[in-house]
Amino acid sequence: MRPAGFAPSLSSMDVPRTGVAAKKRKRRIMIIAASALGLILATIGISRLKPAVPSVDRSTVWIDTVKRGPMVRQVRGLGTLIPEDIRWIPANTEGRVEKINIWPGTPVEPDSVILDLTSPGRSGINDFASDSATIVARPGSNHSEGEIGL
């Protein structure tokens, strides 16, 4: 019920607004499209960035001037060292290693006995001097500073 004196045609509250719903819908679509476009551009921009340089505590690094000279680096670690290349030395005669007297990395002298070899199937002047032979380190071989490298 309306109070007395108010006529429906004279009321300014009930004026229909035309096009307001369409404007709201258009504005909402524009905001969603701009947000999606911004998200896509941000994703593309972030994906093209280079990785950041890792940070290091100042106490864990040495800061000094560059000097010329040898750089000695000692590293410790667990595991087994495996060679990249293995070089096999073929022999013209058959033989068997009976005993390894000196292992790789051990310093040797020119008269050190490294291996004891035997050749049970052969004997003669051209094969071995006798049924057993001995490998001895010689100066001037390919080993550095008198070390053996089997």
BAMARGU-747110 format. One record per residue: x, y, z of N, C-alpha, C, CB in turn. Coordinates in pm, whole numbers, padded with zeros to 5 digits. Atoms other than C-alpha are relative to their C-alpha. Glycine has a CB too. Example, Ala and Ser with C-alpha at 12.3 -4.5 7.8 and 13.67 -1.06 7.14 Angstrom:
BAMARGU-747110
r n.east 00089, n.north -00119, n.up 00000, ca.east 01230, ca.north -00450, ca.up 00780, c.east 00090, c.north 00120, c.up 00000, cb.east -00099, cb.north 00003, cb.up 00125
r n.east -00082, n.north -00119, n.up -00006, ca.east 01367, ca.north -00106, ca.up 00714, c.east -00077, c.north 00109, c.up 00073, cb.east 00041, cb.north 00046, cb.up -00142
This chain:
BAMARGU-747110
r n.east 00081, n.north -00117, n.up 00000, ca.east 00000, ca.north 00000, ca.up 00000, c.east 00085, c.north 00124, c.up 00000, cb.east -00092, cb.north -00001, cb.up 00116
r n.east -00073, n.north -00124, n.up 00006, ca.east 00113, ca.north 00343, ca.up -00082, c.east -00062, c.north 00104, c.up 00091, cb.east 00006, cb.north 00052, cb.up -00143
r n.east 00057, n.north -00108, n.up -00082, ca.east 00079, ca.north 00638, ca.up 00143, c.east -00082, c.north 00096, c.up -00089, cb.east 00114, cb.north 00079, cb.up 00074
r n.east 00088, n.north -00091, n.up 00074, ca.east -00179, ca.north 00896, ca.up 00043, c.east 00080, c.north 00113, c.up -00063, cb.east -00107, cb.north 00058, cb.up 00093
r n.east -00064, n.north -00110, n.up 00068, ca.east -00064, ca.north 01157, ca.up -00204, c.east 00109, c.north -00044, c.up -00097, cb.east 00059, cb.north 00094, cb.up 00101
r n.east -00102, n.north 00047, n.up 00092, ca.east 00180, ca.north 00938, ca.up -00399, c.east -00067, c.north -00070, c.up -00117, cb.east 00100, cb.north -00094, cb.up 00071
r n.east 00055, n.north 00061, n.up 00118, ca.east 00076, ca.north 00858, ca.up -00747, c.east 00113, c.north -00079, c.up -00070, cb.east -00062, cb.north 00107, cb.up -00096
r n.east -00104, n.north 00078, n.up 00064, ca.east 00264, ca.north 00589, ca.up -00943, c.east 00075, c.north 00076, c.up -00108, cb.east -00059, cb.north -00124, cb.up -00059
r n.east -00068, n.north -00070, n.up 00107, ca.east 00348, ca.north 00824, ca.up -01226, c.east 00086, c.north 00114, c.up 00053, cb.east -00101, cb.north 00053, cb.up -00100
r n.east -00076, n.north -00111, n.up -00054, ca.east 00489, ca.north 01090, ca.up -00998, c.east 00123, c.north -00046, c.up 00081, cb.east -00089, cb.north 00085, cb.up 00086
r n.east -00109, n.north 00052, n.up -00083, ca.east 00736, ca.north 00864, ca.up -00807, c.east 00130, c.north -00006, c.up -00082, cb.east -00035, cb.north -00141, cb.up 00056
r n.east -00127, n.north 00002, n.up 00070, ca.east 01101, ca.north 00913, ca.up -00902, c.east 00086, c.north -00121, c.up 00040, cb.east 00075, cb.north 00129, cb.up 00029
r n.east -00076, n.north 00116, n.up -00042, ca.east 01223, ca.north 00595, ca.up -00726, c.east -00017, c.north -00118, c.up -00094, cb.east -00041, cb.north -00040, cb.up 00139
r n.east 00026, n.north 00117, n.up 00082, ca.east 01072, ca.north 00350, ca.up -00965, c.east 00025, c.north 00026, c.up -00147, cb.east -00141, cb.north -00044, cb.up 00019
r n.east -00030, n.north -00029, n.up 00138, ca.east 01229, ca.north 00487, ca.up -01283, c.east 00086, c.north -00115, c.up -00054, cb.east 00071, cb.north 00139, cb.up -00015
r n.east -00082, n.north 00109, n.up 00054, ca.east 01353, ca.north 00197, ca.up -01494, c.east 00127, c.north 00053, c.up -00067, cb.east -00083, cb.north -00083, cb.up -00102
r n.east -00128, n.north -00036, n.up 00062, ca.east 01721, ca.north 00218, ca.up -01596, c.east 00025, c.north -00097, c.up -00113, cb.east 00119, cb.north -00002, cb.up 00104
r n.east -00021, n.north 00086, n.up 00115, ca.east 01773, ca.north 00083, ca.up -01940, c.east 00149, c.north -00012, c.up -00031, cb.east -00077, cb.north 00054, cb.up -00122
r n.east -00139, n.north 00023, n.up 00039, ca.east 02107, ca.north -00074, ca.up -02042, c.east 00097, c.north -00020, c.up 00115, cb.east 00046, cb.north 00114, cb.up -00082
r n.east -00091, n.north 00016, n.up -00113, ca.east 02251, ca.north -00107, ca.up -01688, c.east 00050, c.north -00144, c.up 00009, cb.east -00071, cb.north 00040, cb.up 00132
r n.east -00041, n.north 00141, n.up -00007, ca.east 02257, ca.north -00487, ca.up -01690, c.east 00099, c.north -00032, c.up -00112, cb.east -00123, cb.north -00093, cb.up -00010
r n.east -00091, n.north 00024, n.up 00112, ca.east 02426, ca.north -00490, ca.up -02031, c.east 00136, c.north 00064, c.up 00027, cb.east -00060, cb.north 00055, cb.up -00130
r n.east -00125, n.north -00066, n.up -00034, ca.east 02687, ca.north -00240, ca.up -01909, c.east 00078, c.north -00080, c.up 00105, cb.east -00027, cb.north 00143, cb.up 00051
r n.east -00065, n.north 00081, n.up -00104, ca.east 02761, ca.north -00455, ca.up -01599, c.east 00059, c.north -00126, c.up -00061, cb.east -00100, cb.north -00036, cb.up 00111
r n.east -00047, n.north 00123, n.up 00064, ca.east 02793, ca.north -00770, ca.up -01809, c.east 00123, c.north 00029, c.up -00087, cb.east -00113, cb.north -00063, cb.up -00085
r n.east -00113, n.north -00036, n.up 00086, ca.east 03022, ca.north -00594, ca.up -02059, c.east 00124, c.north 00033, c.up 00084, cb.east -00039, cb.north 00120, cb.up -00090
r n.east -00113, n.north -00035, n.up -00088, ca.east 03239, ca.north -00455, ca.up -01775, c.east 00060, c.north -00126, c.up 00062, cb.east -00046, cb.north 00097, cb.up 00110
r n.east -00048, n.north 00124, n.up -00059, ca.east 03264, ca.north -00798, ca.up -01609, c.east 00080, c.north -00082, c.up -00102, cb.east -00119, cb.north -00083, cb.up 00054
r n.east -00072, n.north 00074, n.up 00106, ca.east 03368, ca.north -00961, ca.up -01942, c.east 00134, c.north 00067, c.up -00028, cb.east -00085, cb.north -00007, cb.up -00129
r n.east -00125, n.north -00072, n.up 00026, ca.east 03631, ca.north -00688, ca.up -01998, c.east 00101, c.north -00025, c.up 00114, cb.east -00028, cb.north 00151, cb.up -00015
r n.east -00090, n.north 00025, n.up -00114, ca.east 03778, ca.north -00740, ca.up -01647, c.east 00055, c.north -00142, c.up -00006, cb.east -00074, cb.north 00024, cb.up 00134
r n.east -00044, n.north 00139, n.up 00008, ca.east 03793, ca.north -01119, ca.up -01690, c.east 00098, c.north -00018, c.up -00116, cb.east -00121, cb.north -00095, cb.up -00017
r n.east -00090, n.north 00011, n.up 00116, ca.east 03951, ca.north -01087, ca.up -02038, c.east 00134, c.north 00067, c.up 00029, cb.east -00065, cb.north 00063, cb.up -00126
r n.east -00125, n.north -00069, n.up -00032, ca.east 04209, ca.north -00834, ca.up -01914, c.east 00081, c.north -00081, c.up 00102, cb.east -00029, cb.north 00143, cb.up 00056
r n.east -00070, n.north 00085, n.up -00099, ca.east 04295, ca.north -01060, ca.up -01616, c.east 00062, c.north -00122, c.up -00067, cb.east -00097, cb.north -00045, cb.up 00111
r n.east -00053, n.north 00118, n.up 00070, ca.east 04336, ca.north -01365, ca.up -01842, c.east 00118, c.north 00039, c.up -00088, cb.east -00110, cb.north -00066, cb.up -00086
r n.east -00109, n.north -00046, n.up 00084, ca.east 04552, ca.north -01167, ca.up -02086, c.east 00123, c.north 00034, c.up 00085, cb.east -00044, cb.north 00123, cb.up -00083
r n.east -00111, n.north -00033, n.up -00090, ca.east 04765, ca.north -01035, ca.up -01797, c.east 00067, c.north -00125, c.up 00054, cb.east -00049, cb.north 00087, cb.up 00115
r n.east -00055, n.north 00125, n.up -00050, ca.east 04809, ca.north -01387, ca.up -01659, c.east 00082, c.north -00070, c.up -00109, cb.east -00113, cb.north -00091, cb.up 00050
r n.east -00074, n.north 00063, n.up 00111, ca.east 04915, ca.north -01520, ca.up -02001, c.east 00131, c.north 00074, c.up -00026, cb.east -00087, cb.north -00001, cb.up -00129
r n.east -00122, n.north -00078, n.up 00022, ca.east 05165, ca.north -01234, ca.up -02051, c.east 00099, c.north -00019, c.up 00114, cb.east -00033, cb.north 00148, cb.up -00017
r n.east -00090, n.north 00022, n.up -00114, ca.east 05306, ca.north -01281, ca.up -01700, c.east 00064, c.north -00139, c.up -00008, cb.east -00077, cb.north 00015, cb.up 00133
r n.east -00055, n.north 00135, n.up 00015, ca.east 05349, ca.north -01656, ca.up -01763, c.east 00107, c.north -00005, c.up -00107, cb.east -00111, cb.north -00100, cb.up -00034
r n.east -00099, n.north -00004, n.up 00109, ca.east 05529, ca.north -01593, ca.up -02093, c.east 00125, c.north 00075, c.up 00046, cb.east -00059, cb.north 00066, cb.up -00127
r n.east -00114, n.north -00079, n.up -00047, ca.east 05750, ca.north -01327, ca.up -01933, c.east 00083, c.north -00075, c.up 00101, cb.east -00048, cb.north 00129, cb.up 00060
r n.east -00073, n.north 00077, n.up -00102, ca.east 05844, ca.north -01548, ca.up -01636, c.east 00072, c.north -00119, c.up -00062, cb.east -00095, cb.north -00047, cb.up 00111
r n.east -00063, n.north 00117, n.up 00062, ca.east 05917, ca.north -01847, ca.up -01860, c.east 00125, c.north 00038, c.up -00080, cb.east -00099, cb.north -00072, cb.up -00090
r n.east -00117, n.north -00043, n.up 00078, ca.east 06170, ca.north -01643, ca.up -02062, c.east 00112, c.north 00056, c.up 00087, cb.east -00041, cb.north 00105, cb.up -00101
r n.east -00105, n.north -00050, n.up -00089, ca.east 06367, ca.north -01529, ca.up -01756, c.east 00111, c.north -00103, c.up 00015, cb.east -00058, cb.north 00036, cb.up 00137
r n.east -00113, n.north 00090, n.up -00027, ca.east 06713, ca.north -01675, ca.up -01695, c.east -00003, c.north -00035, c.up 00148, cb.east 00136, cb.north 00066, cb.up -00040
r n.east 00000, n.north 00037, n.up -00141, ca.east 06766, ca.north -01864, ca.up -01369, c.east 00083, c.north 00098, c.up 00083, cb.east 00054, cb.north -00142, cb.up 00017
r n.east -00069, n.north -00092, n.up -00089, ca.east 06875, ca.north -01654, ca.up -01076, c.east 00131, c.north -00061, c.up 00047, cb.east -00088, cb.north 00037, cb.up 00120
r n.east -00128, n.north 00046, n.up -00051, ca.east 07233, ca.north -01678, ca.up -00954, c.east -00019, c.north -00044, c.up 00144, cb.east 00109, cb.north 00113, cb.up -00012
r n.east 00021, n.north 00045, n.up -00138, ca.east 07244, ca.north -01887, ca.up -00636, c.east 00078, c.north 00087, c.up 00098, cb.east 00042, cb.north -00147, cb.up 00016
r n.east -00067, n.north -00080, n.up -00101, ca.east 07333, ca.north -01699, ca.up -00322, c.east 00090, c.north -00089, c.up 00085, cb.east -00102, cb.north 00075, cb.up 00089
r n.east -00098, n.north 00073, n.up -00079, ca.east 07632, ca.north -01804, ca.up -00111, c.east 00032, c.north 00083, c.up 00123, cb.east 00129, cb.north -00031, cb.up -00083
r n.east -00041, n.north -00071, n.up -00120, ca.east 07719, ca.north -01717, ca.up 00246, c.east 00142, c.north 00050, c.up -00015, cb.east -00013, cb.north -00091, cb.up 00124
r n.east -00133, n.north -00060, n.up 00015, ca.east 08020, ca.north -01487, ca.up 00261, c.east 00105, c.north -00077, c.up 00079, cb.east -00003, cb.north 00147, cb.up 00045
r n.east -00096, n.north 00074, n.up -00082, ca.east 08182, ca.north -01706, ca.up 00527, c.east 00048, c.north -00128, c.up -00067, cb.east -00061, cb.north -00033, cb.up 00135
r n.east -00038, n.north 00126, n.up 00065, ca.east 08198, ca.north -02008, ca.up 00292, c.east 00088, c.north 00020, c.up -00123, cb.east -00124, cb.north -00075, cb.up -00040
r n.east -00083, n.north -00025, n.up 00118, ca.east 08395, ca.north -01839, ca.up 00011, c.east 00125, c.north 00077, c.up 00040, cb.east -00079, cb.north 00078, cb.up -00107
r n.east -00124, n.north -00075, n.up -00019, ca.east 08747, ca.north -01700, ca.up -00011, c.east -00001, c.north 00117, c.up -00097, cb.east 00126, cb.north -00090, cb.up -00019
r n.east -00004, n.north -00118, n.up 00085, ca.east 08768, ca.north -01347, ca.up -00141, c.east 00143, c.north 00051, c.up 00005, cb.east -00104, cb.north 00110, cb.up 00045
r n.east -00140, n.north -00039, n.up 00007, ca.east 09117, ca.north -01250, ca.up -00258, c.east 00028, c.north 00053, c.up -00140, cb.east 00095, cb.north -00119, cb.up 00036
r n.east -00039, n.north -00047, n.up 00132, ca.east 09304, ca.north -01098, ca.up -00550, c.east 00053, c.north -00117, c.up -00081, cb.east 00106, cb.north 00113, cb.up 00010
r n.east -00045, n.north 00105, n.up 00090, ca.east 09394, ca.north -01309, ca.up -00851, c.east 00152, c.north -00001, c.up -00003, cb.east -00058, cb.north 00019, cb.up -00143
r n.east -00144, n.north 00015, n.up 00002, ca.east 09749, ca.north -01444, ca.up -00841, c.east 00036, c.north -00108, c.up -00100, cb.east 00055, cb.north -00036, cb.up 00141
r n.east -00047, n.north 00099, n.up 00096, ca.east 09949, ca.north -01636, ca.up -01100, c.east 00078, c.north -00106, c.up 00075, cb.east 00088, cb.north 00066, cb.up -00110
r n.east -00071, n.north 00111, n.up -00063, ca.east 10074, ca.north -01979, ca.up -00999, c.east -00084, c.north -00126, c.up -00004, cb.east 00036, cb.north 00034, cb.up 00145
r n.east 00075, n.north 00126, n.up 00003, ca.east 09967, ca.north -02336, ca.up -00949, c.east -00123, c.north 00007, c.up 00091, cb.east 00090, cb.north -00117, cb.up 00043
r n.east 00122, n.north 00006, n.up -00080, ca.east 09616, ca.north -02399, ca.up -00824, c.east -00017, c.north -00143, c.up 00048, cb.east -00124, cb.north 00048, cb.up -00082
r n.east 00010, n.north 00133, n.up -00058, ca.east 09608, ca.north -02695, ca.up -00590, c.east -00141, c.north -00015, c.up 00055, cb.east 00107, cb.north -00024, cb.up 00112
r n.east 00137, n.north 00025, n.up -00044, ca.east 09266, ca.north -02842, ca.up -00529, c.east -00007, c.north -00141, c.up 00054, cb.east -00103, cb.north 00021, cb.up -00116
r n.east 00011, n.north 00131, n.up -00062, ca.east 09215, ca.north -03128, ca.up -00286, c.east -00147, c.north -00028, c.up 00026, cb.east 00083, cb.north -00009, cb.up 00132
r n.east 00141, n.north 00036, n.up -00012, ca.east 08881, ca.north -03304, ca.up -00297, c.east -00009, c.north -00137, c.up 00064, cb.east -00071, cb.north 00003, cb.up -00137
r n.east 00025, n.north 00130, n.up -00061, ca.east 08757, ca.north -03586, ca.up -00078, c.east -00142, c.north -00040, c.up -00032, cb.east 00024, cb.north 00004, cb.up 00154
r n.east 00134, n.north 00048, n.up 00028, ca.east 08463, ca.north -03802, ca.up -00156, c.east -00008, c.north -00150, c.up 00017, cb.east -00041, cb.north 00039, cb.up -00140
r n.east 00023, n.north 00143, n.up -00014, ca.east 08312, ca.north -04142, ca.up -00108, c.east -00023, c.north -00061, c.up -00137, cb.east -00120, cb.north -00028, cb.up 00093
r n.east 00027, n.north 00069, n.up 00126, ca.east 08296, ca.north -04396, ca.up -00385, c.east 00123, c.north -00069, c.up -00053, cb.east -00051, cb.north 00098, cb.up -00102
r n.east -00107, n.north 00073, n.up 00067, ca.east 08516, ca.north -04581, ca.up -00627, c.east 00042, c.north 00075, c.up -00124, cb.east -00045, cb.north -00145, cb.up -00035
r n.east -00050, n.north -00063, n.up 00122, ca.east 08740, ca.north -04430, ca.up -00893, c.east -00003, c.north -00102, c.up -00112, cb.east 00143, cb.north 00057, cb.up 00020
r n.east 00010, n.north 00089, n.up 00116, ca.east 08666, ca.north -04584, ca.up -01232, c.east 00069, c.north 00071, c.up -00117, cb.east -00150, cb.north -00036, cb.up -00033
r n.east -00070, n.north -00067, n.up 00110, ca.east 08902, ca.north -04511, ca.up -01524, c.east -00092, c.north 00022, c.up -00119, cb.east 00123, cb.north -00081, cb.up -00042
r n.east 00077, n.north -00027, n.up 00121, ca.east 08758, ca.north -04353, ca.up -01837, c.east 00046, c.north -00090, c.up -00114, cb.east 00013, cb.north 00148, cb.up -00041
r n.east -00056, n.north 00084, n.up 00105, ca.east 08989, ca.north -04546, ca.up -02069, c.east 00087, c.north -00108, c.up 00063, cb.east 00082, cb.north 00084, cb.up -00102
r n.east -00084, n.north 00111, n.up -00046, ca.east 09141, ca.north -04887, ca.up -02002, c.east 00087, c.north -00042, c.up -00117, cb.east -00087, cb.north -00120, cb.up 00053
r n.east -00094, n.north 00037, n.up 00106, ca.east 09451, ca.north -04972, ca.up -02202, c.east 00056, c.north -00138, c.up 00030, cb.east 00114, cb.north 00103, cb.up -00013
r n.east -00048, n.north 00136, n.up -00016, ca.east 09521, ca.north -05343, ca.up -02240, c.east 00127, c.north -00016, c.up -00083, cb.east -00108, cb.north -00104, cb.up -00042
r n.east -00126, n.north 00024, n.up 00069, ca.east 09871, ca.north -05448, ca.up -02335, c.east 00004, c.north -00147, c.up -00039, cb.east 00125, cb.north 00039, cb.up 00088
r n.east -00001, n.north 00140, n.up 00042, ca.east 09865, ca.north -05765, ca.up -02546, c.east 00142, c.north -00057, c.up 00007, cb.east -00057, cb.north -00013, cb.up -00143
r n.east -00130, n.north 00068, n.up -00005, ca.east 10145, ca.north -06019, ca.up -02509, c.east 00007, c.north -00101, c.up -00114, cb.east 00022, cb.north -00070, cb.up 00138
r n.east -00020, n.north 00097, n.up 00107, ca.east 10294, ca.north -06241, ca.up -02778, c.east 00000, c.north -00143, c.up 00052, cb.east 00130, cb.north 00028, cb.up -00073
r n.east -00006, n.north 00134, n.up -00059, ca.east 10325, ca.north -06537, ca.up -02540, c.east -00102, c.north -00011, c.up 00111, cb.east 00141, cb.north -00031, cb.up 00053
r n.east 00094, n.north 00021, n.up -00109, ca.east 10089, ca.north -06692, ca.up -02292, c.east 00075, c.north 00004, c.up 00131, cb.east -00074, cb.north -00135, cb.up -00017
r n.east -00061, n.north -00004, n.up -00132, ca.east 10156, ca.north -06642, ca.up -01926, c.east -00107, c.north 00025, c.up 00105, cb.east 00108, cb.north 00108, cb.up 00007
r n.east 00093, n.north -00019, n.up -00109, ca.east 09995, ca.north -06618, ca.up -01589, c.east 00071, c.north 00079, c.up 00110, cb.east -00053, cb.north -00136, cb.up 00054
r n.east -00055, n.north -00077, n.up -00111, ca.east 10050, ca.north -06367, ca.up -01310, c.east -00016, c.north -00084, c.up 00125, cb.east -00071, cb.north 00140, cb.up 00015
r n.east 00003, n.north 00081, n.up -00121, ca.east 10143, ca.north -06570, ca.up -01005, c.east -00012, c.north 00086, c.up 00124, cb.east 00126, cb.north -00086, cb.up 00010
r n.east 00000, n.north -00083, n.up -00119, ca.east 10200, ca.north -06286, ca.up -00760, c.east 00023, c.north 00145, c.up -00041, cb.east 00109, cb.north -00047, cb.up 00102
r n.east -00020, n.north -00144, n.up 00021, ca.east 10165, ca.north -05907, ca.up -00764, c.east 00072, c.north 00051, c.up 00124, cb.east -00138, cb.north 00077, cb.up -00023
r n.east -00081, n.north -00044, n.up -00113, ca.east 10443, ca.north -05774, ca.up -00543, c.east -00024, c.north 00146, c.up 00035, cb.east 00147, cb.north -00023, cb.up -00029
r n.east 00017, n.north -00143, n.up -00022, ca.east 10383, ca.north -05399, ca.up -00586, c.east -00127, c.north 00043, c.up -00072, cb.east 00124, cb.north 00082, cb.up -00049
r n.east 00128, n.north -00043, n.up 00055, ca.east 10039, ca.north -05244, ca.up -00642, c.east 00013, c.north 00138, c.up -00062, cb.east -00109, cb.north -00001, cb.up 00108
r n.east -00005, n.north -00131, n.up 00064, ca.east 09964, ca.north -04935, ca.up -00854, c.east 00001, c.north 00113, c.up 00103, cb.east -00118, cb.north 00018, cb.up -00095
r n.east -00010, n.north -00115, n.up -00089, ca.east 10055, ca.north -04606, ca.up -00689, c.east 00115, c.north -00010, c.up 00098, cb.east -00127, cb.north 00017, cb.up 00074
r n.east -00111, n.north 00019, n.up -00092, ca.east 10343, ca.north -04751, ca.up -00489, c.east 00129, c.north 00048, c.up -00065, cb.east 00011, cb.north -00148, cb.up 00043
r n.east -00129, n.north -00042, n.up 00058, ca.east 10682, ca.north -04581, ca.up -00542, c.east 00092, c.north -00121, c.up -00018, cb.east 00069, cb.north 00106, cb.up 00091
r n.east -00089, n.north 00112, n.up 00028, ca.east 10937, ca.north -04819, ca.up -00698, c.east 00141, c.north 00052, c.up -00029, cb.east -00052, cb.north -00083, cb.up -00120
r n.east -00140, n.north -00027, n.up 00033, ca.east 11311, ca.north -04827, ca.up -00744, c.east 00031, c.north -00071, c.up -00132, cb.east 00097, cb.north -00049, cb.up 00115
r n.east -00032, n.north 00065, n.up 00128, ca.east 11487, ca.north -04936, ca.up -01066, c.east 00011, c.north -00152, c.up 00009, cb.east 00129, cb.north 00055, cb.up -00054
r n.east -00015, n.north 00145, n.up -00012, ca.east 11543, ca.north -05289, ca.up -00929, c.east -00116, c.north -00066, c.up 00073, cb.east 00128, cb.north -00033, cb.up 00069
r n.east 00115, n.north 00056, n.up -00072, ca.east 11198, ca.north -05341, ca.up -00770, c.east -00069, c.north -00106, c.up -00086, cb.east -00100, cb.north 00112, cb.up 00038
r n.east 00073, n.north 00106, n.up 00067, ca.east 11019, ca.north -05664, ca.up -00862, c.east -00148, c.north 00032, c.up 00011, cb.east 00034, cb.north -00142, cb.up 00061
r n.east 00141, n.north -00041, n.up 00002, ca.east 10664, ca.north -05575, ca.up -00967, c.east -00092, c.north -00121, c.up -00005, cb.east -00027, cb.north 00091, cb.up -00120
r n.east 00086, n.north 00118, n.up 00019, ca.east 10509, ca.north -05907, ca.up -01085, c.east 00086, c.north -00124, c.up -00014, cb.east -00090, cb.north 00017, cb.up -00125
r n.east -00060, n.north 00129, n.up 00030, ca.east 10598, ca.north -06274, ca.up -01091, c.east -00089, c.north -00069, c.up -00102, cb.east 00018, cb.north -00088, cb.up 00129
r n.east 00074, n.north 00064, n.up 00108, ca.east 10489, ca.north -06438, ca.up -01419, c.east 00050, c.north -00143, c.up -00019, cb.east 00013, cb.north 00081, cb.up -00132
r n.east -00040, n.north 00137, n.up 00036, ca.east 10487, ca.north -06805, ca.up -01514, c.east -00060, c.north -00034, c.up -00134, cb.east -00043, cb.north -00103, cb.up 00109
r n.east 00048, n.north 00050, n.up 00128, ca.east 10448, ca.north -06976, ca.up -01849, c.east 00012, c.north -00151, c.up 00005, cb.east 00080, cb.north 00061, cb.up -00120
r n.east -00011, n.north 00145, n.up -00019, ca.east 10369, ca.north -07340, ca.up -01775, c.east 00005, c.north -00078, c.up -00131, cb.east -00116, cb.north -00048, cb.up 00082
r n.east 00007, n.north 00075, n.up 00124, ca.east 10309, ca.north -07444, ca.up -02137, c.east 00122, c.north 00017, c.up -00088, cb.east -00121, cb.north 00039, cb.up -00077
r n.east -00113, n.north -00027, n.up 00089, ca.east 10628, ca.north -07303, ca.up -02287, c.east 00130, c.north 00007, c.up 00077, cb.east -00022, cb.north 00130, cb.up -00078
r n.east -00134, n.north -00021, n.up -00053, ca.east 10996, ca.north -07317, ca.up -02222, c.east 00095, c.north 00003, c.up -00117, cb.east 00040, cb.north -00110, cb.up 00104
r n.east -00094, n.north -00009, n.up 00111, ca.east 11279, ca.north -07217, ca.up -02448, c.east 00070, c.north 00133, c.up 00001, cb.east -00071, cb.north -00020, cb.up -00132
r n.east -00080, n.north -00121, n.up 00003, ca.east 11524, ca.north -06946, ca.up -02540, c.east -00082, c.north 00118, c.up -00049, cb.east 00123, cb.north -00021, cb.up -00089
r n.east 00075, n.north -00111, n.up 00057, ca.east 11282, ca.north -06738, ca.up -02746, c.east -00120, c.north 00042, c.up 00084, cb.east -00047, cb.north -00037, cb.up -00138
r n.east 00119, n.north -00035, n.up -00078, ca.east 10987, ca.north -06750, ca.up -02504, c.east 00041, c.north 00072, c.up 00128, cb.east -00084, cb.north -00127, cb.up 00033
r n.east -00049, n.north -00057, n.up -00124, ca.east 11104, ca.north -06693, ca.up -02148, c.east 00137, c.north -00060, c.up 00026, cb.east -00099, cb.north -00026, cb.up 00120
r n.east -00131, n.north 00055, n.up -00033, ca.east 11450, ca.north -06744, ca.up -02007, c.east -00016, c.north -00132, c.up 00074, cb.east 00082, cb.north 00100, cb.up 00083
r n.east 00033, n.north 00127, n.up -00066, ca.east 11296, ca.north -07015, ca.up -01791, c.east -00151, c.north -00008, c.up 00009, cb.east 00066, cb.north -00011, cb.up 00144
r n.east 00144, n.north 00012, n.up -00014, ca.east 10949, ca.north -07125, ca.up -01685, c.east -00062, c.north 00117, c.up 00074, cb.east -00035, cb.north -00129, cb.up 00071
r n.east 00055, n.north -00116, n.up -00070, ca.east 10909, ca.north -06813, ca.up -01472, c.east 00079, c.north 00124, c.up -00039, cb.east 00002, cb.north -00020, cb.up 00154
r n.east -00064, n.north -00127, n.up 00034, ca.east 10986, ca.north -06447, ca.up -01544, c.east -00042, c.north 00102, c.up 00103, cb.east -00036, cb.north 00047, cb.up -00144
r n.east 00027, n.north -00106, n.up -00097, ca.east 10989, ca.north -06132, ca.up -01337, c.east -00004, c.north 00133, c.up -00075, cb.east 00107, cb.north 00003, cb.up 00114
r n.east 00008, n.north -00134, n.up 00057, ca.east 10880, ca.north -05781, ca.up -01437, c.east 00064, c.north 00095, c.up 00098, cb.east -00147, cb.north 00041, cb.up -00032
r n.east -00074, n.north -00092, n.up -00085, ca.east 11112, ca.north -05515, ca.up -01303, c.east -00019, c.north 00141, c.up -00054, cb.east 00151, cb.north -00037, cb.up 00007
r n.east 00013, n.north -00140, n.up 00041, ca.east 11067, ca.north -05136, ca.up -01306, c.east 00133, c.north 00048, c.up -00053, cb.east -00048, cb.north 00089, cb.up 00118
r n.east -00121, n.north -00051, n.up 00060, ca.east 11317, ca.north -04963, ca.up -01531, c.east -00007, c.north 00152, c.up -00006, cb.east 00021, cb.north -00059, cb.up -00140
r n.east 00003, n.north -00146, n.up 00014, ca.east 11418, ca.north -04598, ca.up -01526, c.east -00021, c.north 00038, c.up -00146, cb.east 00131, cb.north 00063, cb.up 00054
r n.east 00023, n.north -00046, n.up 00136, ca.east 11307, ca.north -04403, ca.up -01832, c.east -00123, c.north -00061, c.up -00064, cb.east 00119, cb.north -00028, cb.up -00085
r n.east 00122, n.north 00056, n.up 00058, ca.east 10984, ca.north -04599, ca.up -01878, c.east -00108, c.north 00106, c.up 00002, cb.east -00046, cb.north -00127, cb.up 00076
r n.east 00109, n.north -00096, n.up 00008, ca.east 10647, ca.north -04432, ca.up -01924, c.east -00057, c.north 00038, c.up 00136, cb.east -00108, cb.north -00056, cb.up -00085
r n.east 00053, n.north -00029, n.up -00133, ca.east 10585, ca.north -04423, ca.up -01549, c.east 00069, c.north 00124, c.up 00053, cb.east 00019, cb.north -00120, cb.up 00097
r n.east -00052, n.north -00127, n.up -00046, ca.east 10628, ca.north -04088, ca.up -01379, c.east 00071, c.north -00014, c.up 00133, cb.east -00111, cb.north 00103, cb.up 00010
r n.east -00077, n.north -00008, n.up -00123, ca.east 10896, ca.north -04045, ca.up -01113, c.east 00009, c.north -00132, c.up 00074, cb.east -00060, cb.north 00102, cb.up 00089
r n.east -00022, n.north 00128, n.up -00065, ca.east 10951, ca.north -04411, ca.up -01045, c.east -00124, c.north -00063, c.up 00058, cb.east 00100, cb.north 00016, cb.up 00106
r n.east 00122, n.north 00063, n.up -00050, ca.east 10586, ca.north -04498, ca.up -00980, c.east -00049, c.north -00097, c.up -00105, cb.east -00109, cb.north 00105, cb.up 00033
r n.east 00054, n.north 00101, n.up 00091, ca.east 10421, ca.north -04801, ca.up -01127, c.east -00146, c.north 00033, c.up -00027, cb.east 00015, cb.north -00143, cb.up 00057
r n.east 00139, n.north -00021, n.up 00033, ca.east 10090, ca.north -04769, ca.up -01305, c.east -00055, c.north -00118, c.up -00076, cb.east -00018, cb.north 00128, cb.up -00080
r n.east 00050, n.north 00121, n.up 00064, ca.east 09950, ca.north -05116, ca.up -01375, c.east -00137, c.north 00023, c.up -00056, cb.east -00003, cb.north -00117, cb.up 00096
